[in-house]
Amino acid sequence: MTLFQRSPQAMSAEVGADVVALHAERGFAFGMEGVTASVWQLLDRPRSLAEIVAGLRLEYDVEEDQCRDEVGALLADLRDEGLIDEVTE
């Protein structure tokens, strides 16, 4: 099973309901709000895509398939930016 977790290189801070994440080595900031900030909060520990989707569906009114597709794309973007890592369990 693949789990997703925040990269040790990523530092973040909450700004109200939003989150700003900074990649220490790359020196860029990534602003997150709404669902994206919720995903980041769920990544406080390693989680599977299914766990993230389940957590979001408790907070938002969204169909499971749509949520899974959109969260999968977001996780790929965050991974490509170096903000999260994938861990195979």
TORKOL-265137 format. One record per residue: residue number from 1; x, y, z of N, C-alpha, C in turn; residue in three letters; chain. Coordinates in Angstrom, 2 decimals, always signed. Example, Ala and Ser with C-alpha at 12.3 -4.5 7.8 and 13.67 -1.06 7.14 Angstrom:
<nodes>
> seq | n_X | n_Y | n_Z | ca_X | ca_Y | ca_Z | c_X | c_Y | c_Z | type | mol
> 1 | +13.19 | -5.69 | +7.80 | +12.30 | -4.50 | +7.80 | +13.20 | -3.30 | +7.80 | Ala | A $
> 2 | +12.85 | -2.25 | +7.08 | +13.67 | -1.06 | +7.14 | +12.90 | +0.03 | +7.87 | Ser | A $
</nodes>
This chain:
<nodes>
> seq | n_X | n_Y | n_Z | ca_X | ca_Y | ca_Z | c_X | c_Y | c_Z | type | mol
> 1 | +0.84 | -1.17 | +0.00 | +0.00 | +0.00 | +0.00 | +0.90 | +1.24 | +0.00 | Met | A $
> 2 | +0.49 | +2.24 | -0.76 | +1.22 | +3.49 | -0.82 | +0.63 | +4.48 | +0.18 | Thr | A $
> 3 | +1.51 | +5.06 | +0.98 | +1.12 | +6.09 | +1.93 | +1.77 | +7.40 | +1.52 | Leu | A $
> 4 | +1.12 | +8.49 | +1.86 | +1.64 | +9.81 | +1.55 | +1.93 | +10.53 | +2.86 | Phe | A $
> 5 | +3.04 | +11.26 | +2.88 | +3.42 | +12.00 | +4.08 | +4.13 | +13.28 | +3.69 | Gln | A $
> 6 | +4.12 | +14.24 | +4.59 | +4.84 | +15.48 | +4.35 | +6.33 | +15.19 | +4.26 | Arg | A $
> 7 | +6.98 | +15.86 | +3.34 | +8.43 | +15.71 | +3.20 | +9.13 | +16.37 | +4.38 | Ser | A $
> 8 | +10.23 | +15.79 | +4.84 | +11.00 | +16.44 | +5.90 | +11.56 | +17.80 | +5.45 | Pro | A $
> 9 | +11.63 | +18.01 | +4.13 | +12.12 | +19.28 | +3.58 | +11.04 | +20.36 | +3.56 | Gln | A $
> 10 | +9.80 | +19.99 | +3.86 | +8.68 | +20.93 | +3.81 | +8.40 | +21.49 | +5.20 | Ala | A $
> 11 | +8.38 | +22.80 | +5.27 | +7.98 | +23.50 | +6.49 | +6.65 | +24.16 | +6.18 | Met | A $
> 12 | +5.77 | +24.25 | +7.17 | +4.48 | +24.87 | +6.90 | +4.01 | +25.68 | +8.10 | Ser | A $
> 13 | +3.11 | +26.60 | +7.81 | +2.51 | +27.43 | +8.85 | +1.07 | +27.68 | +8.48 | Ala | A $
> 14 | +0.21 | +27.69 | +9.49 | -1.18 | +28.03 | +9.26 | -1.34 | +29.54 | +9.32 | Glu | A $
> 15 | -2.10 | +30.06 | +8.37 | -2.42 | +31.48 | +8.33 | -3.93 | +31.56 | +8.27 | Val | A $
> 16 | -4.55 | +31.66 | +9.43 | -6.01 | +31.55 | +9.49 | -6.41 | +30.14 | +9.12 | Gly | A $
> 17 | -7.30 | +30.00 | +8.14 | -7.73 | +28.69 | +7.67 | -6.83 | +28.17 | +6.54 | Ala | A $
> 18 | -5.89 | +29.00 | +6.09 | -5.01 | +28.64 | +4.99 | -3.68 | +28.10 | +5.52 | Asp | A $
> 19 | -2.92 | +27.50 | +4.62 | -1.60 | +26.97 | +4.96 | -0.60 | +27.47 | +3.93 | Val | A $
> 20 | +0.58 | +27.82 | +4.40 | +1.69 | +28.14 | +3.51 | +2.78 | +27.11 | +3.78 | Val | A $
> 21 | +3.19 | +26.40 | +2.75 | +4.25 | +25.40 | +2.87 | +5.47 | +25.92 | +2.12 | Ala | A $
> 22 | +6.62 | +25.66 | +2.69 | +7.89 | +26.10 | +2.10 | +8.78 | +24.89 | +1.96 | Leu | A $
> 23 | +9.35 | +24.74 | +0.77 | +10.34 | +23.68 | +0.55 | +11.70 | +24.28 | +0.86 | His | A $
> 24 | +12.34 | +23.79 | +1.90 | +13.57 | +24.38 | +2.41 | +14.68 | +24.46 | +1.37 | Ala | A $
> 25 | +14.93 | +23.40 | +0.63 | +16.03 | +23.39 | -0.33 | +15.72 | +24.18 | -1.59 | Glu | A $
> 26 | +14.49 | +24.11 | -2.06 | +14.11 | +24.79 | -3.30 | +13.78 | +26.26 | -3.08 | Arg | A $
> 27 | +13.44 | +26.61 | -1.85 | +13.19 | +28.00 | -1.51 | +11.94 | +28.60 | -2.13 | Gly | A $
> 28 | +10.89 | +27.81 | -2.30 | +9.65 | +28.37 | -2.83 | +8.50 | +28.09 | -1.85 | Phe | A $
> 29 | +7.52 | +28.95 | -1.89 | +6.35 | +28.81 | -1.03 | +5.17 | +28.33 | -1.87 | Ala | A $
> 30 | +4.29 | +27.56 | -1.23 | +3.12 | +26.99 | -1.87 | +1.93 | +27.32 | -0.98 | Phe | A $
> 31 | +1.04 | +28.19 | -1.45 | -0.13 | +28.56 | -0.67 | -1.25 | +27.56 | -0.85 | Gly | A $
> 32 | -1.91 | +27.23 | +0.24 | -3.00 | +26.26 | +0.20 | -4.21 | +26.83 | +0.93 | Met | A $
> 33 | -5.37 | +26.64 | +0.34 | -6.61 | +27.06 | +0.98 | -7.68 | +26.01 | +0.71 | Glu | A $
> 34 | -8.75 | +26.07 | +1.47 | -9.87 | +25.16 | +1.25 | -9.48 | +23.70 | +1.31 | Gly | A $
> 35 | -9.87 | +22.96 | +0.28 | -9.63 | +21.52 | +0.24 | -8.13 | +21.20 | +0.28 | Val | A $
> 36 | -7.35 | +22.00 | -0.42 | -5.90 | +21.75 | -0.44 | -5.32 | +21.85 | +0.97 | Thr | A $
> 37 | -5.75 | +22.86 | +1.73 | -5.30 | +22.99 | +3.11 | -5.78 | +21.82 | +3.95 | Ala | A $
> 38 | -6.99 | +21.35 | +3.70 | -7.52 | +20.18 | +4.43 | -6.69 | +18.94 | +4.14 | Ser | A $
> 39 | -6.29 | +18.75 | +2.89 | -5.44 | +17.61 | +2.54 | -4.12 | +17.71 | +3.31 | Val | A $
> 40 | -3.54 | +18.90 | +3.33 | -2.26 | +19.10 | +4.03 | -2.41 | +18.75 | +5.51 | Trp | A $
> 41 | -3.51 | +19.17 | +6.11 | -3.74 | +18.86 | +7.52 | -3.85 | +17.35 | +7.74 | Gln | A $
> 42 | -4.50 | +16.66 | +6.80 | -4.62 | +15.20 | +6.91 | -3.28 | +14.49 | +6.78 | Leu | A $
> 43 | -2.31 | +15.16 | +6.18 | -0.99 | +14.56 | +6.01 | -0.11 | +14.79 | +7.23 | Leu | A $
> 44 | -0.74 | +15.02 | +8.39 | +0.01 | +15.18 | +9.63 | +0.68 | +13.86 | +10.04 | Asp | A $
> 45 | +0.26 | +12.79 | +9.41 | +0.89 | +11.47 | +9.57 | +0.72 | +10.74 | +8.24 | Arg | A $
> 46 | +1.50 | +9.70 | +7.98 | +1.34 | +8.97 | +6.72 | -0.07 | +8.41 | +6.57 | Pro | A $
> 47 | -0.65 | +8.65 | +5.40 | -2.01 | +8.18 | +5.12 | -2.10 | +7.68 | +3.67 | Arg | A $
> 48 | -3.02 | +6.76 | +3.47 | -3.30 | +6.26 | +2.13 | -4.25 | +7.23 | +1.43 | Ser | A $
> 49 | -4.36 | +7.09 | +0.13 | -5.31 | +7.89 | -0.64 | -6.72 | +7.66 | -0.11 | Leu | A $
> 50 | -7.06 | +6.41 | +0.19 | -8.40 | +6.09 | +0.70 | -8.67 | +6.80 | +2.03 | Ala | A $
> 51 | -7.67 | +6.87 | +2.91 | -7.85 | +7.56 | +4.18 | -8.05 | +9.06 | +3.98 | Glu | A $
> 52 | -7.31 | +9.64 | +3.06 | -7.45 | +11.07 | +2.78 | -8.82 | +11.36 | +2.22 | Ile | A $
> 53 | -9.25 | +10.54 | +1.26 | -10.58 | +10.72 | +0.65 | -11.67 | +10.59 | +1.72 | Val | A $
> 54 | -11.56 | +9.59 | +2.59 | -12.56 | +9.41 | +3.65 | -12.61 | +10.62 | +4.57 | Ala | A $
> 55 | -11.44 | +11.16 | +4.92 | -11.40 | +12.34 | +5.78 | -12.03 | +13.56 | +5.13 | Gly | A $
> 56 | -11.77 | +13.74 | +3.85 | -12.35 | +14.88 | +3.14 | -13.85 | +14.74 | +3.00 | Leu | A $
> 57 | -14.33 | +13.53 | +2.78 | -15.77 | +13.33 | +2.60 | -16.55 | +13.57 | +3.88 | Arg | A $
> 58 | -15.87 | +13.51 | +5.03 | -16.51 | +13.88 | +6.30 | -16.69 | +15.39 | +6.40 | Leu | A $
> 59 | -15.81 | +16.11 | +5.73 | -15.80 | +17.58 | +5.82 | -16.53 | +18.25 | +4.66 | Glu | A $
> 60 | -16.49 | +17.63 | +3.48 | -17.06 | +18.22 | +2.27 | -18.09 | +17.29 | +1.64 | Tyr | A $
> 61 | -19.06 | +17.88 | +0.97 | -20.07 | +17.12 | +0.24 | -19.55 | +16.88 | -1.18 | Asp | A $
> 62 | -18.93 | +15.73 | -1.38 | -18.30 | +15.42 | -2.66 | -18.45 | +13.92 | -2.93 | Val | A $
> 63 | -18.64 | +13.59 | -4.19 | -18.72 | +12.18 | -4.59 | -17.35 | +11.51 | -4.43 | Glu | A $
> 64 | -17.35 | +10.26 | -4.04 | -16.09 | +9.55 | -3.78 | -15.18 | +9.51 | -5.00 | Glu | A $
> 65 | -15.73 | +9.17 | -6.17 | -14.89 | +9.06 | -7.37 | -14.25 | +10.40 | -7.73 | Asp | A $
> 66 | -15.03 | +11.46 | -7.68 | -14.51 | +12.80 | -8.00 | -13.43 | +13.19 | -6.99 | Gln | A $
> 67 | -13.69 | +12.93 | -5.72 | -12.73 | +13.26 | -4.67 | -11.43 | +12.50 | -4.88 | Cys | A $
> 68 | -11.52 | +11.21 | -5.13 | -10.33 | +10.38 | -5.33 | -9.51 | +10.88 | -6.52 | Arg | A $
> 69 | -10.19 | +11.22 | -7.62 | -9.48 | +11.70 | -8.81 | -8.77 | +13.02 | -8.55 | Asp | A $
> 70 | -9.49 | +13.95 | -7.92 | -8.91 | +15.27 | -7.69 | -7.81 | +15.25 | -6.63 | Glu | A $
> 71 | -8.00 | +14.45 | -5.59 | -6.97 | +14.34 | -4.57 | -5.74 | +13.63 | -5.13 | Val | A $
> 72 | -5.96 | +12.62 | -5.97 | -4.82 | +11.94 | -6.61 | -3.99 | +12.91 | -7.43 | Gly | A $
> 73 | -4.65 | +13.80 | -8.17 | -3.93 | +14.81 | -8.97 | -3.20 | +15.79 | -8.06 | Ala | A $
> 74 | -3.84 | +16.20 | -6.97 | -3.19 | +17.12 | -6.03 | -1.97 | +16.48 | -5.40 | Leu | A $
> 75 | -2.09 | +15.23 | -4.98 | -0.95 | +14.54 | -4.38 | +0.21 | +14.42 | -5.35 | Leu | A $
> 76 | -0.10 | +14.18 | -6.62 | +0.95 | +14.12 | -7.63 | +1.65 | +15.47 | -7.76 | Ala | A $
> 77 | +0.87 | +16.56 | -7.74 | +1.46 | +17.90 | -7.81 | +2.34 | +18.19 | -6.60 | Asp | A $
> 78 | +1.85 | +17.86 | -5.42 | +2.62 | +18.09 | -4.20 | +3.90 | +17.25 | -4.19 | Leu | A $
> 79 | +3.81 | +16.03 | -4.69 | +5.00 | +15.17 | -4.79 | +6.00 | +15.76 | -5.77 | Arg | A $
> 80 | +5.50 | +16.21 | -6.93 | +6.38 | +16.79 | -7.94 | +7.08 | +18.05 | -7.43 | Asp | A $
> 81 | +6.42 | +18.80 | -6.54 | +7.00 | +20.00 | -5.97 | +7.93 | +19.68 | -4.78 | Glu | A $
> 82 | +7.99 | +18.40 | -4.40 | +8.87 | +18.00 | -3.30 | +8.30 | +18.23 | -1.92 | Gly | A $
> 83 | +6.98 | +18.52 | -1.83 | +6.38 | +18.80 | -0.53 | +5.91 | +17.55 | +0.19 | Leu | A $
> 84 | +5.64 | +16.48 | -0.53 | +5.26 | +15.22 | +0.09 | +6.08 | +14.08 | -0.49 | Ile | A $
> 85 | +6.13 | +13.01 | +0.25 | +6.81 | +11.79 | -0.17 | +5.81 | +10.64 | -0.19 | Asp | A $
> 86 | +6.08 | +9.67 | -1.03 | +5.30 | +8.43 | -1.04 | +6.13 | +7.37 | -0.33 | Glu | A $
> 87 | +5.45 | +6.61 | +0.51 | +6.11 | +5.54 | +1.25 | +5.32 | +4.27 | +0.95 | Val | A $
> 88 | +6.01 | +3.22 | +0.56 | +5.34 | +1.95 | +0.31 | +5.40 | +1.12 | +1.58 | Thr | A $
> 89 | +4.25 | +0.68 | +2.01 | +4.15 | -0.09 | +3.24 | +4.16 | -1.56 | +2.95 | Glu | A $
</nodes>
